[in-house]
Amino acid sequence: MMTINDVRALAAELPRAYEVLVRDRVKFRVGRIVFLAFSADETVMGFGFPKEEREALVASDPGKFLMPRASDLRYNWACVRLAAISPAEMSELVLDAWRMVVPKSVAAAYFAAPIPPARPAAPPGRPPQA
C-alpha cells in the first residue's frame, strides 16, 4: 500500500520537480506543468499518461486505475488508487509521468546516472566503516 509520503520521497528527488499546494491539494510540477496530483483525501493519484492509451490502462485493472474526471479528459492524464499499487508500480508511474514533462536531455541524464555502489560488508568481527 502506497501513501503520498512514498510518492513524495521519489518525486522530490527528480530534477526540476517541485511540490505545490493548489486548493488544498498536493501537486508536483516541472515548470508550470503538473505531472502528479492527489485527491483531497490523498487516496487517489492523478498522473501524466498518454490519453491514447488511457482506456486500455483502465480496462486492464479497473479496481486499480480510474479515468480522470470529465473536465480532465482532454489532458494526458489517468488516475490510480494508491492503496492498490506496489512500490515498483508507483515508481514506474511517477517516473513515466515526470519523463513526459521534462526535456529529453534531462530525463536521459537522470536515467544514465550511475547508481552509487553499495559499501562492502565489514569482515566478521570488525565494525563497518563510517
Secondary structure, 3 states (H helix, E strand, C coil): CCCHHHHHHHHCCCCCEEEEEECCEEEEEECCEEEEEECCCCCEEEEECCHHHHHHHHHHCCCCEECCCHHHCCCCEEEEEHHHCCHHHHHHHHHHHHHHHCCHHHHHHHHHCCCCCCCCCCCCCCCCCC
